[in-house]
Amino acid sequence: MNNIVILNEITSKDVNENSTLIKTNNIFLEERKKLLINFILKNHTWPFIERFEKHVYVDHCPNFVKNNNIFKKKWENKSGIYKITFLPCRLFTYYGSSNNIGRRIKYHYYNTGKQQTYLGNFVKLFGWSAFSVILIEECNLNKLQEREDWYLNKFKPLLNYMTKSYSDIRKIKKMSIFTKSKISNSLKGQVHNLEVKKRMSLSRSGENNYYYGKRLDSKTLNAAHKVKGKLIYVYFEKDKYLVNNAPFISMRETAKYLPINTGTLKRKLDTGIPFKGYYYYSVPIIEK
């Protein structure tokens, strides 16, 4: 793998969507850090960068390790949009919002590095000394979600895993790409022997099976029959009236209520020959 180096700033003129983060600035990352950066660039939409335009920020905390407590107290109980920037390479940013910026900053400082997220893994590897925090906008609570969504859609920040605000990954039961990658790598090349397969089968059979004793309700089954099944139109031989004024939803259903089995029904279907007092058709007949 080529060595990957980081820049003080990367602009839209310097990179394109098909390139990787390879620029010379004589600052080389360790192998794990290189893999993390490549992983995010591979699994994330390329961000939008305006070359000569910067945020007109409300407040700035360039030395987050030293001044995070002052910044936190200053913005306690105030709502707005903030941005966390990876200083060695400003291409990597995170946008967030909160109804209490001070409390959210405190949460980030003590908890983000423990999380399996893009930002969490960056903090774990590089430390908070590699980041700055900017308050880019103060806004009312009723505009908070709308404004955060605007920034996420506009800049597509690389360190945001969720692409919409207020999306709780725990509630939608979706695994992160990091978790999926770990599971995938742990299972690669793994082959179960017959004994293990037998034990796995036994552990999921009978009462241990999730679907044991469970059955779909009749409404669901009927709806599925109508979509997947074959409608059977049954008419009385004497007067050609439709039985029950509606078709049967399947051959099995027809055989259940009328004096015919499915094998015979297949042979008699659409022949125009009555069987035990009934005509059987796959389409409705039109009397002239």
PAZAPA-4460 file (N, C-alpha, C; in steps of 0.05 Angstrom, whole numbers, plus 32768, in hexadecimal, padded with zeros to 4 digits):
% residues 288
    n_x    n_y    n_z   ca_x   ca_y   ca_z    c_x    c_y    c_z   seq   type   mol
   8011   7FE8   8000   8000   8000   8000   8012   8019   8000     1      M     A
   800A   802C   7FEF   8019   8045   7FEE   8017   8054   8008     2      N     A
   802C   8063   800F   802A   8074   8027   8017   808A   8021     3      N     A
   8006   8091   8034   7FF3   80A6   8031   7FFB   80BD   8044     4      I     A
   7FFC   80D5   8038   8004   80EC   8048   7FED   80FF   804A     5      V     A
   7FEF   8111   805D   7FD9   8123   8063   7FE2   8140   805E     6      I     A
   7FCF   8151   8056   7FD4   816D   8050   7FC8   817F   8065     7      L     A
   7FD2   8197   8066   7FC5   81AB   8077   7FA9   81B2   806C     8      N     A
   7FA6   81B1   8052   7F8C   81B6   8046   7F8A   81AA   802B     9      E     A
   7F73   819F   8024   7F6F   8194   8009   7F56   81A1   7FFE    10      I     A
   7F58   81AB   7FE6   7F42   81B9   7FD9   7F37   81AA   7FC2    11      T     A
   7F21   81B4   7FB7   7F14   81A6   7FA1   7F25   81A6   7F88    12      S     A
   7F38   81B9   7F86   7F4A   81B9   7F6F   7F5F   81A4   7F72    13      K     A
   7F66   819D   7F8A   7F7C   818A   7F90   7F73   816D   7F8D    14      D     A
   7F5A   8167   7F90   7F51   814B   7F90   7F39   8148   7F7E    15      V     A
   7F33   812F   7F76   7F1B   8129   7F68   7F10   810F   7F73    16      N     A
   7EF9   8107   7F6A   7EEB   80F1   7F77   7EF9   80D7   7F73    17      E     A
   7F09   80D4   7F5E   7F16   80BB   7F59   7F32   80B8   7F65    18      N     A
   7F3A   80CD   7F72   7F55   80CD   7F7E   7F54   80C3   7F9B    19      S     A
   7F6B   80BA   7FA5   7F6D   80B4   7FC1   7F7D   80CA   7FCE    20      T     A
   7F7D   80CA   7FE9   7F8A   80E0   7FF7   7FA8   80DC   7FF7    21      L     A
   7FB5   80E3   7FE0   7FD2   80E0   7FDD   7FDD   80FB   7FD5    22      I     A
   7FE9   8108   7FE8   7FF7   8122   7FE3   8010   8122   7FF4    23      K     A
   8024   8130   7FEA   803E   8131   7FF8   8040   8149   800A    24      T     A
   8044   8144   8023   8049   8159   8037   805C   814F   804C    25      N     A
   8069   8137   8046   807D   812A   8057   8073   8123   8072    26      N     A
   8058   811F   8075   804D   8116   808F   803F   80FC   808A    27      I     A
   804C   80E6   8093   8041   80CB   808D   8032   80C0   80A5    28      F     A
   801C   80B3   809F   800B   80A7   80B4   8014   808A   80B8    29      L     A
   800E   8080   80D1   8012   8064   80D6   7FFF   8053   80C6    30      E     A
   8004   803A   80C3   7FF4   8028   80B2   7FD6   8029   80BA    31      E     A
   7FD1   8028   80D4   7FB5   8028   80DD   7FA6   8041   80D5    32      R     A
   7FB4   8058   80D8   7FA7   8071   80D1   7FA2   8073   80B3    33      K     A
   7FB5   8068   80A3   7FB2   8068   8086   7F99   8058   807E    34      K     A
   7F97   8040   808B   7F80   802F   8085   7F65   803C   808C    35      L     A
   7F65   804B   80A2   7F4C   8059   80AB   7F44   806E   8097    36      L     A
   7F57   807E   808E   7F52   8093   807B   7F48   8087   8060    37      I     A
   7F56   8073   8057   7F4E   8066   803E   7F32   805A   8040    38      N     A
   7F2C   804E   8057   7F13   8041   805C   7EFC   8056   805A    39      F     A
   7F00   806D   8067   7EEB   8081   8066   7EE7   808D   804A    40      I     A
   7EFD   8092   803C   7EFC   809C   8021   7EEE   8089   800E    41      L     A
   7EF2   806F   8013   7EE6   805A   8002   7EC8   8058   8007    42      K     A
   7EBF   805C   8020   7EA3   8056   8027   7E93   806F   802B    43      N     A
   7E9C   8086   8022   7E8E   809F   8027   7E8D   80B0   800E    44      H     A
   7E78   80C0   800A   7E76   80D2   7FF4   7E8B   80E8   7FF6    45      T     A
   7E98   80EF   7FE0   7EAD   8103   7FE1   7EA2   811E   7FE9    46      W     A
   7EAF   812C   7FFB   7EA4   8146   8005   7EA5   815C   7FF1    47      P     A
   7E94   8170   7FF6   7E94   8188   7FE6   7EA6   819D   7FF3    48      F     A
   7EB9   81A8   7FE3   7ECC   81BB   7FEE   7ECC   81D5   7FDE    49      I     A
   7EC9   81EB   7FEB   7ECA   8205   7FDD   7EE6   8211   7FE2    50      E     A
   7EF4   8215   7FCC   7F11   821C   7FCF   7F17   8235   7FDF    51      R     A
   7F08   824A   7FD9   7F0F   8264   7FE5   7EFA   826D   7FFA    52      F     A
   7EE8   825A   8002   7ED3   8262   8014   7ED5   8253   802E    53      E     A
   7ED3   8261   8044   7ED4   8254   805F   7EBB   825C   806E    54      K     A
   7EB5   824D   8083   7E9E   8253   8094   7EA3   826D   80A3    55      H     A
   7E8E   827E   80A4   7E8F   8295   80B5   7E86   828B   80D0    56      V     A
   7E99   8283   80E1   7E91   8276   80FA   7E8A   8289   8110    57      Y     A
   7E7B   827F   8123   7E73   828E   813B   7E88   828D   8150    58      V     A
   7E94   8276   8154   7EAA   8273   8168   7EBC   825C   815F    59      D     A
   7ED5   825E   8168   7EE9   824A   815F   7EF9   8241   8177    60      H     A
   7EFE   8227   8179   7F0E   821B   818E   7F25   820B   8180    61      C     A
   7F3B   8219   8178   7F51   820C   8169   7F60   81F7   817A    62      P     A
   7F64   81FD   8193   7F72   81EA   81A5   7F5D   81DC   81B7    63      N     A
   7F51   81C7   81AC   7F3A   81BB   81BA   7F42   81AE   81D4    64      F     A
   7F59   81A2   81D5   7F62   8195   81EE   7F65   81A9   8205    65      V     A
   7F71   81C0   81FF   7F77   81D4   8213   7F5E   81E5   821A    66      K     A
   7F4E   81EB   8206   7F38   81FF   820B   7F1C   81F4   8209    67      N     A
   7F19   81D9   8209   7EFE   81CE   8205   7EEC   81D5   821D    68      N     A
   7EF7   81D7   8235   7EE7   81DD   824C   7EDC   81FA   824B    69      N     A
   7EED   820D   8242   7EE4   8229   823F   7ECF   822B   8229    70      I     A
   7ED3   821D   8213   7EC1   821D   81FD   7EA6   8211   8205    71      F     A
   7EA8   81FB   8215   7E90   81ED   821E   7E7F   81FF   8230    72      K     A
   7E8B   820D   8243   7E7C   821E   8255   7E70   8236   8247    73      K     A
   7E7E   8240   8233   7E75   8258   8224   7E5B   8252   8215    74      K     A
   7E59   8239   820B   7E42   8232   81FA   7E2E   821F   8207    75      W     A
   7E2F   821F   8221   7E1C   820E   8231   7DFF   8219   822C    76      E     A
   7DED   8206   8227   7DD0   820C   8224   7DCA   821E   820B    77      N     A
   7DDC   821D   81F8   7DD7   822C   81DF   7DD7   8218   81C7    78      K     A
   7DC5   821D   81B4   7DC2   820A   819E   7DCF   8214   8185    79      S     A
   7DD7   8202   8174   7DE4   820A   815B   7DF1   81F2   814D    80      G     A
   7E00   81F9   8138   7E0E   81E6   8127   7E2C   81E9   812B    81      I     A
   7E3A   81D3   812F   7E57   81D4   8133   7E65   81C2   811F    82      Y     A
   7E7F   81C7   811C   7E8F   81B8   810A   7EA9   81AF   8117    83      K     A
   7EB0   8196   8114   7EC9   818C   811F   7EDC   8186   8107    84      I     A
   7EF4   8191   8108   7F06   818F   80F1   7F1F   8180   80F9    85      T     A
   7F28   816E   80E8   7F41   8160   80EC   7F57   8171   80E1    86      F     A
   7F68   817D   80F2   7F7A   8192   80EA   7F90   8189   80D6    87      L     A
   7F9C   8171   80D9   7FB0   816A   80C5   7FA5   8167   80A9    88      P     A
   7F8C   8162   80A6   7F7F   8161   808B   7F63   816A   808D    89      C     A
   7F5D   8183   8086   7F43   818F   808B   7F2D   8184   8079    90      R     A
   7F34   8171   8068   7F20   8163   8058   7F0E   8153   806A    91      L     A
   7F18   814A   8081   7F08   813A   8094   7EFB   814B   80A9    92      F     A
   7EE0   814E   80A6   7ED1   815F   80B8   7EB9   8150   80C2    93      T     A
   7EAE   815A   80D8   7E95   814F   80E4   7E83   8166   80EA    94      Y     A
   7E69   8164   80E2   7E55   8179   80E9   7E41   816D   80FC    95      Y     A
   7E39   817D   8110   7E26   8174   8123   7E15   818C   812D    96      G     A
   7DFF   8185   813A   7DEE   819A   8146   7DE6   8192   8162    97      S     A
   7DDE   81A5   8172   7DD5   819F   818D   7DC4   81B6   8198    98      S     A
   7DB2   81AF   81AA   7DA3   81C4   81B8   7DB3   81CE   81D0    99      N     A
   7DCA   81C1   81D5   7DDC   81C9   81EB   7DF8   81C4   81E2   100      N     A
   7E04   81D7   81D4   7E1F   81D4   81C8   7E34   81CC   81DD   101      I     A
   7E32   81DA   81F4   7E46   81D4   8209   7E45   81B8   8212   102      G     A
   7E2E   81AD   8217   7E2B   8191   8220   7E34   817E   820A   103      R     A
   7E2D   8184   81F1   7E35   8172   81DB   7E54   8172   81D8   104      R     A
   7E60   8189   81DB   7E7E   818A   81D9   7E8A   8179   81EF   105      I     A
   7E7F   817A   8207   7E89   816A   821D   7E86   814C   8216   106      K     A
   7E6F   8145   820B   7E6A   8129   8204   7E7F   8120   81EF   107      Y     A
   7E83   8130   81DB   7E97   8129   81C6   7EB3   8124   81D3   108      H     A
   7EBA   8136   81E4   7ED6   8135   81EF   7EDA   811B   81FF   109      Y     A
   7EC6   8113   820F   7ECA   80FB   8220   7EC1   80E1   8214   110      Y     A
   7EB0   80E1   8200   7EA4   80C8   81F7   7EA9   80C1   81D9   111      N     A
   7EAD   80D5   81C8   7EAF   80CF   81AB   7EC6   80BB   81A5   112      T     A
   7EDD   80BE   81B3   7EF3   80AC   81AE   7EEE   808F   81B5   113      G     A
   7ED8   8089   81C3   7ED1   806E   81CA   7EBE   8061   81B6   114      K     A
   7EB4   8071   81A3   7E9F   8067   8191   7EAB   805D   8176   115      Q     A
   7E9C   8049   816B   7EA4   803E   8151   7E97   804E   813B   116      Q     A
   7E9F   8067   8138   7E95   8078   8123   7EAD   8084   8114   117      T     A
   7EA8   8091   80FD   7EBF   809D   80EF   7ECE   80B1   8101   118      Y     A
   7EBF   80C3   810D   7ECB   80D7   811F   7ED8   80C9   8137   119      L     A
   7ECA   80B6   8143   7ED5   80A8   815A   7EEF   809A   8154   120      G     A
   7EF2   808D   813D   7F0B   8080   8136   7F21   8094   8131   121      N     A
   7F1B   80AB   8125   7F2F   80C0   8121   7F39   80CA   813C   122      F     A
   7F26   80D0   814E   7F2E   80DA   8168   7F3F   80C5   8177   123      V     A
   7F38   80AC   8175   7F47   8097   8183   7F63   8095   8179   124      K     A
   7F67   8098   815E   7F81   8095   8152   7F93   80AF   8155   125      L     A
   7F86   80C6   8151   7F96   80DF   814F   7F95   80F0   8168   126      F     A
   7F80   80EC   8179   7F7D   80FC   8191   7F70   8117   818B   127      G     A
   7F64   8124   819F   7F56   813D   819B   7F68   8154   8194   128      W     A
   7F82   8151   8199   7F95   8166   8192   7F96   816B   8174   129      S     A
   7F8C   8157   8164   7F8C   815A   8147   7F73   8166   813C   130      A     A
   7F61   8171   814E   7F48   817B   8146   7F43   8197   8150   131      F     A
   7F33   81A6   8141   7F28   81C0   814A   7F0A   81BF   8149   132      S     A
   7EFD   81CF   8159   7EE0   81D0   8159   7ED7   81ED   8153   133      V     A
   7EC3   81EF   8141   7EB9   8209   8139   7E9A   8209   813C   134      I     A
   7E90   821E   8148   7E73   8222   8149   7E6D   8233   8130   135      L     A
   7E60   8227   811D   7E5C   8235   8103   7E41   8243   8101   136      I     A
   7E2F   823D   8113   7E15   824A   8111   7E05   8246   812B   137      E     A
   7DFA   825C   8135   7DE6   825A   814A   7DCA   825A   813D   138      E     A
   7DB8   8249   8147   7D9E   8249   813B   7D89   8240   8150   139      C     A
   7D70   8246   814B   7D5B   823E   815C   7D56   8220   815B   140      N     A
   7D4A   8214   816F   7D46   81F8   8170   7D35   81EE   8159   141      L     A
   7D21   81FE   8151   7D0F   81F5   813B   7D1D   81F5   8120   142      N     A
   7D35   8201   811E   7D44   8202   8105   7D5C   81F0   8105   143      K     A
   7D61   81E3   811C   7D7A   81D4   8120   7D7D   81BD   810D   144      L     A
   7D69   81AC   810A   7D6B   8195   80F8   7D6D   819E   80DB   145      Q     A
   7D5E   81B2   80D3   7D5F   81BC   80B8   7D7A   81C6   80B1   146      E     A
   7D87   81D5   80C3   7DA1   81E1   80BD   7DB7   81CB   80BD   147      R     A
   7DB6   81B8   80CF   7DCA   81A3   80CF   7DC8   8193   80B5   148      E     A
   7DAF   818C   80AC   7DAB   817E   8093   7DB7   818D   807C   149      D     A
   7DB5   81A8   807D   7DBF   81B8   8067   7DDE   81B5   8065   150      W     A
   7DEB   81B6   807C   7E09   81B3   807C   7E11   8197   8073   151      Y     A
   7E03   8183   807D   7E09   8167   8075   7E06   8163   8057   152      L     A
   7DF1   816E   804C   7DEC   816B   802F   7E00   817B   801E   153      N     A
   7E07   8193   8029   7E18   81A5   801A   7E35   819B   8019   154      K     A
   7E40   8194   8031   7E5D   818E   8033   7E63   8170   8034   155      F     A
   7E50   815F   8039   7E54   8142   803A   7E6E   813B   804A   156      K     A
   7E6E   8143   8064   7E86   813F   8074   7E8E   8122   8077   157      P     A
   7EA8   811D   8075   7EB1   8101   8075   7EAF   80F3   8090   158      L     A
   7EAF   8102   80A6   7EAE   80F6   80C0   7E91   80F2   80CB   159      L     A
   7E7D   80FA   80BC   7E62   80F5   80C4   7E59   80DA   80B7   160      N     A
   7E51   80C7   80C9   7E48   80AE   80BE   7E2B   80B0   80B4   161      Y     A
   7E1A   80BC   80C3   7DFE   80C0   80BB   7DFC   80D8   80A9   162      M     A
   7DEB   80D6   8094   7DE9   80EC   8080   7DD2   80FE   8086   163      T     A
   7DC2   80F8   809B   7DAC   810A   80A3   7DAE   810E   80C1   164      K     A
   7DA5   8126   80CA   7DA6   812C   80E6   7D91   811C   80F5   165      S     A
   7D96   8118   810F   7D84   810A   8121   7D7D   80EE   8118   166      Y     A
   7D8F   80E1   810A   7D8C   80C5   8103   7D9B   80B5   8118   167      S     A
   7D8C   80A7   8128   7D98   8096   813E   7D9D   807A   8133   168      D     A
   7DB7   8074   812F   7DBE   805A   8123   7DB5   8043   8135   169      I     A
   7DB2   8048   814F   7DA9   8032   8161   7D8C   802B   815C   170      R     A
   7D7C   8040   8155   7D5F   803B   8151   7D5A   802E   8137   171      K     A
   7D69   8035   8122   7D64   8029   8108   7D73   800E   8105   172      I     A
   7D81   8006   811A   7D8E   7FEB   811B   7D9F   7FE6   8103   173      K     A
   7DB0   7FF9   80FD   7DC2   7FF7   80E7   7DDF   7FF6   80F1   174      K     A
   7DEE   7FE2   80E9   7E0A   7FE0   80F1   7E1B   7FF4   80E2   175      M     A
   7E30   7FFF   80EF   7E42   8011   80E2   7E54   8001   80CE   176      S     A
   7E60   800F   80BC   7E72   8002   80A8   7E89   7FF6   80B6   177      I     A
   7E93   8002   80CD   7EA9   7FF6   80DC   7EA1   7FDB   80E7   178      F     A
   7E89   7FD9   80F3   7E7F   7FC0   80FE   7E7C   7FAB   80E8   179      T     A
   7E70   7FB2   80D2   7E6D   7FA0   80BB   7E88   7F96   80B2   180      K     A
   7E9B   7FA8   80B0   7EB6   7FA0   80A7   7EC3   7F8C   80BA   181      S     A
   7EC0   7F91   80D4   7ECB   7F7E   80E8   7EBF   7F63   80E6   182      K     A
   7EA4   7F62   80E3   7E96   7F48   80E1   7E9F   7F3A   80C8   183      I     A
   7EA0   7F49   80B1   7EA8   7F3D   8098   7EC4   7F31   8099   184      S     A
   7ED7   7F40   80A5   7EF3   7F37   80A7   7EF5   7F1E   80B9   185      N     A
   7EE5   7F1E   80CE   7EE6   7F07   80E1   7EDC   7EED   80D5   186      S     A
   7ECA   7EF0   80C0   7EBE   7ED8   80B4   7ECC   7ECF   809B   187      L     A
   7EDE   7EDF   8090   7EEB   7ED8   8077   7EFC   7EBF   807B   188      K     A
   7EF9   7EAC   8069   7F09   7E94   806A   7F00   7E80   807F   189      G     A
   7EEA   7E86   808D   7EE1   7E74   80A2   7ECE   7E5F   8097   190      Q     A
   7ED5   7E45   809B   7EC5   7E2F   8092   7EBD   7E1D   80A9   191      V     A
   7EA3   7E19   80AD   7E9A   7E08   80C3   7E9C   7DEA   80BC   192      H     A
   7EA5   7DDA   80CF   7EA6   7DBD   80CA   7E8A   7DB2   80CF   193      N     A
   7E86   7D98   80C8   7E6B   7D8C   80CA   7E60   7D8C   80E6   194      L     A
   7E71   7D89   80FA   7E68   7D89   8116   7E5D   7DA4   811E   195      E     A
   7E6B   7DB9   8116   7E62   7DD4   811D   7E48   7DDA   810E   196      V     A
   7E46   7DD2   80F5   7E2D   7DD7   80E6   7E16   7DC9   80F2   197      K     A
   7E1B   7DB0   80FD   7E05   7DA1   8109   7DFC   7DAF   8123   198      K     A
   7E0F   7DB9   8133   7E08   7DC7   814C   7DF8   7DE1   8145   199      R     A
   7E01   7DEF   8130   7DF3   7E08   8128   7DD6   7E02   8120   200      M     A
   7DD3   7DEC   8111   7DB9   7DE4   8108   7DA6   7DDD   811F   201      S     A
   7DB1   7DCE   8132   7DA1   7DC6   814A   7D9A   7DDE   815B   202      L     A
   7DAC   7DF2   815C   7DA7   7E09   816D   7D91   7E1B   8161   203      S     A
   7D8A   7E17   8148   7D75   7E27   813B   7D5D   7E17   8132   204      R     A
   7D5B   7DFF   813C   7D44   7DEF   8134   7D30   7DEC   814A   205      S     A
   7D17   7DE4   8143   7D03   7DE0   8158   7CFB   7DFA   8166   206      G     A
   7CF9   7DF9   8180   7CF1   7E11   818F   7D06   7E27   818F   207      E     A
   7D1E   7E20   8188   7D33   7E34   8187   7D31   7E46   816E   208      N     A
   7D22   7E3D   815B   7D1F   7E4D   8142   7D0C   7E64   8147   209      N     A
   7D14   7E7B   813D   7D05   7E94   8142   7CE8   7E91   8137   210      Y     A
   7CE4   7E83   8122   7CCA   7E81   8115   7CBA   7E68   811F   211      Y     A
   7CC4   7E5A   8133   7CB7   7E42   813D   7C9B   7E49   8148   212      Y     A
   7C86   7E3C   813E   7C6B   7E40   8149   7C5E   7E5A   813F   213      G     A
   7C6C   7E6A   812F   7C62   7E83   8125   7C56   7E80   810A   214      K     A
   7C41   7E8E   8105   7C33   7E8C   80EB   7C28   7EA8   80E3   215      R     A
   7C2A   7EAE   80C9   7C20   7EC8   80C0   7C01   7EC8   80C2   216      L     A
   7BF6   7EDF   80C8   7BD9   7EE0   80CA   7BCC   7EDD   80AF   217      D     A
   7BB2   7ED7   80AF   7BA4   7ED0   8096   7BA3   7EE8   8082   218      S     A
   7BA2   7F00   808C   7BA1   7F17   807A   7BBB   7F1A   806B   219      K     A
   7BD2   7F15   8079   7BEC   7F16   806C   7BEF   7F00   8057   220      T     A
   7BE6   7EE8   805E   7BE7   7ED1   804C   7BD6   7ED6   8033   221      L     A
   7BBE   7EE1   8037   7BAC   7EE6   8021   7BB8   7EFB   800E   222      N     A
   7BC4   7F10   801A   7BD1   7F24   800A   7BE8   7F19   7FF9   223      A     A
   7BF8   7F07   8005   7C0E   7EFA   7FF7   7C03   7EE8   7FE1   224      A     A
   7BED   7EDA   7FE6   7BE1   7EC9   7FD1   7BD8   7ED9   7FB9   225      H     A
   7BCD   7EF0   7FBF   7BC3   7F01   7FA9   7BD9   7F0C   7F98   226      K     A
   7BF0   7F10   7FA4   7C07   7F1B   7F95   7C15   7F04   7F86   227      V     A
   7C1A   7EEE   7F94   7C2A   7ED8   7F89   7C19   7EC1   7F7D   228      K     A
   7C01   7EBE   7F88   7BF0   7EA8   7F80   7BE3   7EAC   7F65   229      G     A
   7BD5   7E97   7F5C   7BC7   7E97   7F42   7BA9   7E96   7F48   230      K     A
   7B9B   7EAB   7F3F   7B7E   7EAC   7F43   7B6F   7E97   7F33   231      L     A
   7B5C   7E8A   7F3F   7B4C   7E76   7F32   7B2F   7E7E   7F33   232      I     A
   7B23   7E80   7F1B   7B07   7E88   7F18   7AF6   7E6F   7F14   233      Y     A
   7AE4   7E6A   7F27   7AD4   7E52   7F26   7AB7   7E59   7F21   234      V     A
   7AAB   7E4C   7F0D   7A8F   7E52   7F06   7A7E   7E38   7F08   235      Y     A
   7A64   7E3D   7F11   7A52   7E26   7F12   7A4C   7E1D   7EF6   236      F     A
   7A4A   7E02   7EF3   7A45   7DF7   7ED8   7A29   7DFF   7ECE   237      E     A
   7A15   7E00   7EDF   79F9   7E05   7ED7   79F5   7E21   7ECC   238      K     A
   79FD   7E35   7EDB   79F6   7E51   7ED3   7A0E   7E63   7ECD   239      D     A
   7A26   7E58   7ECF   7A3F   7E67   7ECA   7A42   7E7F   7EDD   240      K     A
   7A37   7E7E   7EF5   7A3C   7E93   7F09   7A56   7E8D   7F17   241      Y     A
   7A64   7EA3   7F1E   7A7E   7EA1   7F2B   7A79   7E98   7F48   242      L     A
   7A87   7E84   7F51   7A85   7E7A   7F6C   7A8F   7E8F   7F80   243      V     A
   7A7E   7E96   7F94   7A85   7EAA   7FA8   7A88   7EC6   7F9D   244      N     A
   7A82   7EC9   7F83   7A85   7EE4   7F76   7AA2   7EEF   7F78   245      N     A
   7AB5   7EDD   7F7B   7AD1   7EE6   7F7D   7AE3   7ECE   7F76   246      A     A
   7AFA   7ED2   7F6B   7B0C   7EBC   7F65   7B1A   7EB1   7F7E   247      P     A
   7B22   7E98   7F7D   7B32   7E8D   7F92   7B4F   7E96   7F8E   248      F     A
   7B5D   7E9A   7FA4   7B78   7EA7   7FA3   7B8E   7E94   7F9A   249      I     A
   7B89   7E7A   7F99   7B9E   7E67   7F90   7B91   7E4D   7F89   250      S     A
   7BA0   7E3B   7F7C   7B97   7E20   7F76   7B92   7E11   7F90   251      M     A
   7BA4   7E15   7FA3   7BA1   7E06   7FBD   7B87   7E0E   7FCB   252      R     A
   7B82   7E28   7FCA   7B69   7E32   7FD7   7B50   7E27   7FC9   253      E     A
   7B52   7E25   7FAE   7B3B   7E1A   7F9F   7B36   7DFD   7FA6   254      T     A
   7B4C   7DED   7FA7   7B4A   7DD1   7FAE   7B40   7DCC   7FCA   255      A     A
   7B45   7DE0   7FDB   7B3D   7DDD   7FF7   7B1F   7DDE   7FFA   256      K     A
   7B11   7DED   7FEA   7AF4   7DF1   7FED   7AE3   7DE4   7FD8   257      Y     A
   7AEE   7DDA   7FC2   7ADF   7DCE   7FAC   7AE7   7DB1   7FA7   258      L     A
   7AD6   7DA1   7F9B   7ADC   7D85   7F97   7AF0   7D80   7F80   259      P     A
   7B08   7D89   7F84   7B1D   7D85   7F70   7B38   7D88   7F7D   260      I     A
   7B4C   7D79   7F75   7B67   7D7C   7F80   7B78   7D8D   7F6C   261      N     A
   7B8F   7D95   7F75   7B9F   7DA8   7F65   7BA9   7D9B   7F4B   262      T     A
   7BAE   7D81   7F4B   7BB7   7D74   7F33   7BA2   7D74   7F1D   263      G     A
   7B89   7D6E   7F25   7B73   7D6E   7F12   7B6C   7D8A   7F0A   264      T     A
   7B6F   7D9D   7F1D   7B69   7DB9   7F16   7B7B   7DC3   7F00   265      L     A
   7B95   7DBC   7F01   7BA7   7DC4   7EEC   7B9F   7DBA   7ED1   266      K     A
   7B94   7DA1   7ED0   7B8C   7D95   7EB7   7B72   7DA1   7EAC   267      R     A
   7B60   7DA9   7EBE   7B46   7DB3   7EB6   7B45   7DD1   7EB2   268      K     A
   7B5A   7DDE   7EBB   7B5B   7DFC   7EBA   7B5A   7E06   7E9D   269      L     A
   7B48   7E18   7E98   7B45   7E26   7E7E   7B3E   7E13   7E67   270      D     A
   7B34   7DFB   7E6D   7B2D   7DE8   7E57   7B10   7DEC   7E4E   271      T     A
   7AFF   7DF9   7E5F   7AE3   7DFC   7E59   7AD3   7DE2   7E5E   272      G     A
   7AE0   7DCF   7E6B   7AD2   7DB6   7E71   7ACC   7DB6   7E8F   273      I     A
   7AB2   7DB2   7E96   7AAB   7DB3   7EB2   7AB5   7D9A   7EC1   274      P     A
   7ABA   7D9D   7EDB   7AC2   7D86   7EEC   7AB2   7D87   7F06   275      F     A
   7AA1   7D73   7F09   7A90   7D70   7F21   7A80   7D8A   7F26   276      K     A
   7A75   7D95   7F11   7A62   7DAB   7F13   7A6E   7DC7   7F12   277      G     A
   7A89   7DC9   7F0C   7A96   7DE3   7F0C   7AA9   7DE6   7EF3   278      Y     A
   7AAA   7DFF   7EEA   7ABE   7E06   7ED5   7AD5   7E15   7EE4   279      Y     A
   7AEE   7E11   7EDA   7B05   7E1D   7EE7   7B15   7E2D   7ED2   280      Y     A
   7B1A   7E47   7ED9   7B29   7E58   7EC6   7B3E   7E69   7ED5   281      Y     A
   7B52   7E70   7EC7   7B67   7E82   7ED2   7B61   7E9F   7ECD   282      S     A
   7B4E   7EA5   7EBC   7B45   7EC0   7EB6   7B26   7EC0   7EB7   283      V     A
   7B1A   7ED7   7EBD   7AFD   7ED7   7EBD   7AF1   7ED4   7EA1   284      P     A
   7ADB   7EC5   7E9F   7ACE   7EC2   7E85   7AB9   7ED7   7E82   285      I     A
   7AB5   7EE0   7E69   7AA1   7EF5   7E63   7A8A   7EE9   7E54   286      I     A
   7A73   7EEA   7E60   7A5B   7EDF   7E53   7A51   7EF2   7E3D   287      E     A
   7A4C   7EE8   7E26   7A42   7EF9   7E10   7A23   7EFB   7E13   288      K     A
***
